[in-house]
C-alpha cells in the first residue's frame, strides 16, 4: 500500500513541478518582450522605440506577400520571407492600424527566416517589414486595400 501512495503522491505533484519549471522559463522569455511598444499609437514612435536612430535601407531581399485586396480586414494572410545573411529580428508594422506594431519575431541561425501570420487591418494600409540583419536595418513594404471589417468595424 505504501508504494501505491508514493506513486499517487508523485503523480499528484508532477504537474505542479512542471508548471513551476515552465513558469520560470516563461518569465525569462518574457523579460525582453517589448510590451509597451505594442500599445503605442504612433508608427514613428514605435520605430524610434524599437530601433532608436538606426538608418533604414530598402531591400528587395525581403519578400512581403499579402493580397492586393483583402475582403475581410479581420484576417489578412501575410508572409514575410527573408533572404538576407544572418537575420536577427523581423518587425511587422501597419501604417493604418490604431496600434501599428503587428508582430515581432527573433531568428536563430538554425531557423528558416520566414513568418506566416494572419493580421487584423483596420483600413487600407501599407505593411512594413523591418529586418535587423548583419548589423543593419532593412525595410520592405506591401500595400493592402481593405474593403470591410478590421479594427474599426
C-alpha positions as CSV (number, residue, x, y, z in Angstrom):
1,X,0.0,0.0,0.0
2,X,2.9,2.4,0.7
3,X,4.2,2.1,-2.8
4,X,0.8,2.9,-4.3
5,X,0.5,6.0,-2.1
6,X,4.0,7.1,-3.1
7,X,3.1,6.8,-6.8
8,X,-0.1,8.7,-6.3
9,X,1.7,11.5,-4.5
10,X,4.3,11.6,-7.2
11,X,1.7,11.8,-9.9
12,X,-0.2,14.5,-8.0
13,X,2.9,16.7,-7.6
14,X,4.3,16.2,-11.1
15,X,2.0,18.8,-12.8
16,X,2.9,21.4,-10.1
17,X,6.6,20.8,-10.7
18,X,6.1,21.1,-14.5
19,X,4.1,24.3,-14.1
20,X,6.7,25.8,-11.8
21,X,9.5,25.0,-14.3
22,X,7.5,26.3,-17.2
23,X,6.7,29.5,-15.3
24,X,10.3,30.2,-14.6
25,X,11.2,29.7,-18.3
26,X,8.2,31.9,-19.4
27,X,9.3,34.7,-17.0
28,X,12.8,34.6,-18.6
29,X,11.4,34.6,-22.1
30,X,9.1,37.5,-21.4
31,X,11.9,39.6,-19.8
32,X,12.9,41.1,-23.2
33,X,9.3,41.3,-24.6
34,X,8.6,44.9,-25.7
35,X,5.1,45.1,-24.4
36,X,4.9,48.9,-24.2
37,X,5.6,49.1,-28.0
38,X,2.5,47.1,-28.8
39,X,0.4,49.8,-27.2
40,X,1.9,52.8,-29.0
41,X,-0.5,54.5,-31.4
42,X,2.2,56.3,-33.4
43,X,4.1,54.5,-36.1
44,X,7.2,56.7,-35.9
45,X,7.3,56.5,-32.1
46,X,7.2,52.7,-32.3
47,X,10.0,52.6,-34.8
48,X,12.0,55.0,-32.7
49,X,11.5,53.0,-29.5
50,X,12.5,49.7,-31.2
51,X,15.4,50.9,-33.4
52,X,16.5,54.3,-32.0
53,X,18.0,56.2,-34.8
54,X,19.3,53.3,-36.9
55,X,19.3,54.2,-40.6
56,X,16.9,52.1,-42.7
57,X,17.7,50.7,-46.1
58,X,15.0,49.5,-48.6
59,X,15.7,45.9,-49.6
60,X,14.4,43.6,-52.4
61,X,15.7,40.6,-50.4
62,X,12.7,40.8,-48.1
63,X,9.5,39.5,-49.7
64,X,6.2,40.6,-48.2
65,X,3.3,38.6,-49.6
66,X,-0.3,39.7,-48.9
67,X,-3.4,40.0,-51.0
68,X,-3.8,43.2,-53.0
69,X,-7.4,43.5,-51.8
70,X,-8.5,42.0,-48.5
71,X,-12.2,41.5,-48.5
72,X,-12.1,40.9,-44.7
73,X,-9.7,43.0,-42.7
74,X,-10.1,40.9,-39.7
75,X,-8.0,38.0,-41.1
76,X,-5.4,39.1,-43.7
77,X,-2.8,36.4,-44.5
78,X,0.7,37.8,-44.6
79,X,4.0,36.0,-45.3
80,X,7.5,37.5,-45.0
81,X,10.4,35.7,-46.5
82,X,13.9,37.0,-45.7
83,X,16.9,36.4,-48.0
84,X,19.5,38.3,-46.0
85,X,22.5,37.0,-44.3
86,X,22.1,36.4,-40.6
87,X,18.7,38.0,-39.9
88,X,18.2,38.6,-36.2
89,X,14.7,40.1,-35.9
90,X,11.6,40.8,-38.0
91,X,9.2,43.5,-37.0
92,X,5.9,43.8,-38.9
93,X,4.1,47.1,-38.8
94,X,1.0,48.7,-40.4
95,X,0.6,52.4,-41.0
96,X,-3.2,52.2,-41.0
97,X,-3.9,50.5,-37.6
98,X,-4.6,52.2,-34.3
99,X,-1.7,50.2,-32.9
100,X,0.9,49.9,-35.7
101,X,3.0,47.0,-34.3
102,X,1.6,43.8,-35.6
103,X,4.3,41.2,-34.8
104,X,7.9,40.8,-33.8
105,X,10.0,37.7,-34.3
106,X,13.5,36.7,-33.5
107,X,15.5,34.2,-35.6
108,X,18.4,32.0,-34.7
109,X,20.9,30.8,-37.3
110,X,19.2,27.3,-37.4
111,X,15.8,28.7,-38.4
112,X,14.4,29.4,-41.8
113,X,13.7,33.2,-41.7
114,X,10.1,33.1,-42.8
115,X,7.0,34.3,-41.0
116,X,3.4,33.4,-41.9
117,X,0.7,35.1,-39.9
118,X,-2.8,36.4,-40.2
119,X,-3.2,40.1,-39.1
120,X,-6.0,42.4,-38.5
121,X,-6.1,45.6,-40.5
122,X,-8.4,48.4,-39.7
123,X,-8.3,50.0,-43.1
124,X,-6.3,50.0,-46.3
125,X,-2.6,50.3,-45.3
126,X,1.0,49.6,-46.0
127,X,2.5,46.6,-44.3
128,X,6.1,47.4,-43.3
129,X,8.6,44.6,-42.6
130,X,11.8,45.8,-40.8
131,X,14.6,43.2,-40.6
132,X,17.7,43.5,-38.5
133,X,20.5,41.6,-40.2
134,X,24.2,41.8,-40.4
135,X,24.2,44.8,-38.0
136,X,21.9,46.9,-40.3
137,X,18.2,47.6,-40.6
138,X,16.3,46.7,-43.8
139,X,12.8,47.5,-45.0
140,X,10.2,46.2,-47.4
141,X,6.6,47.3,-47.8
142,X,3.4,46.0,-49.3
143,X,0.1,47.9,-49.9
144,X,-3.1,46.1,-48.9
145,X,-6.5,47.5,-49.7
146,X,-9.2,46.5,-47.1
147,X,-12.8,46.6,-48.3
148,X,-14.6,45.7,-45.0
149,X,-14.1,44.6,-41.3
150,X,-10.9,45.1,-39.5
151,X,-10.1,47.0,-36.4
152,X,-12.6,49.8,-36.8
153,X,-15.7,47.7,-37.7
